[in-house]
Amino acid sequence: VYPSTIIRPLYWWQFLTAGFVHAEGLNHILFNMLGLYCFGMRLEERYGRREFLRFYLVAVVVGMVGWSATHHFLLHEGDNIVCYGASGGVTAALLLFCLLYPTATILLSFLFPVPAWLLGIIIIGQNLFIRQIGVASDVHLFGAAFALGYWYFGWNFGRLPGLDKLHRL
């Protein structure tokens, strides 16, 4: 996804497909997928396979659309930068887990037991205040904001009007 993707409707498919591309290194994608697996399992048990898939894919799109809009309209950056990866969806899944199960114990760095609510605060704080080169912190924050909205408003994409007719197709 490029900053100008937001104003090019013929390229909007990239908001979804960018979530399936990774070139940050093997560790980055392994930890993303490990996090998605660990936290996504509980979310899938709670919401069901289809609703969790809808949640995750919408979170990926929201993260990419937010990034593109921010970098095009607010930062006025050209197409010399690109954004890709599953981090918006993974961050959304992790934060939704923290909101639903705040007292669950998480092993931070596989060593330090912390409650899930604290992990959520750490992730938000890290993305707000610690900028890392090559990491699209705003994608993470858009994913986190989406998870917060999903939780707070009790959204469920399986209950959208007209979706039952689509399911029959």
FENVENCOR-V957630 format. One record per pair of residues at least 24 apart in sequence whose C-alpha atoms are under 6 Angstrom apart, sorted by the first residue. I is the first residue (numbers start at 1). J is the second residue. D is the distance in Angstrom with one decimal. If there is no record, write none. Layout:
i: (I;I)
j: (J;J)
d: (D;D)
//
This chain:
i: (1;1;2;2;3;3;3;3;4;6;6;15;15;16;18;18;19;19;19;19;21;21;22;36;39;56;59;59;60;60;63;63;63;63;67;88;88;88;89;91;91;91;92;92;92;95;96)
j: (82;83;79;82;68;71;72;79;72;68;69;61;64;61;84;85;60;84;85;86;84;85;85;90;94;89;89;143;88;89;88;139;142;143;139;139;140;143;143;140;143;144;143;144;147;120;147)
d: (5.6;5.2;5.6;4.9;4.4;5.3;4.7;5.9;5.9;5.7;5.9;5.1;5.4;5.3;4.7;5.9;6.0;6.0;4.6;4.4;6.0;5.4;5.1;5.6;5.9;5.2;4.7;5.6;5.2;4.5;5.0;4.6;5.0;5.3;5.7;5.2;4.8;4.5;6.0;5.7;5.8;6.0;4.6;4.8;4.9;5.8;5.3)
//
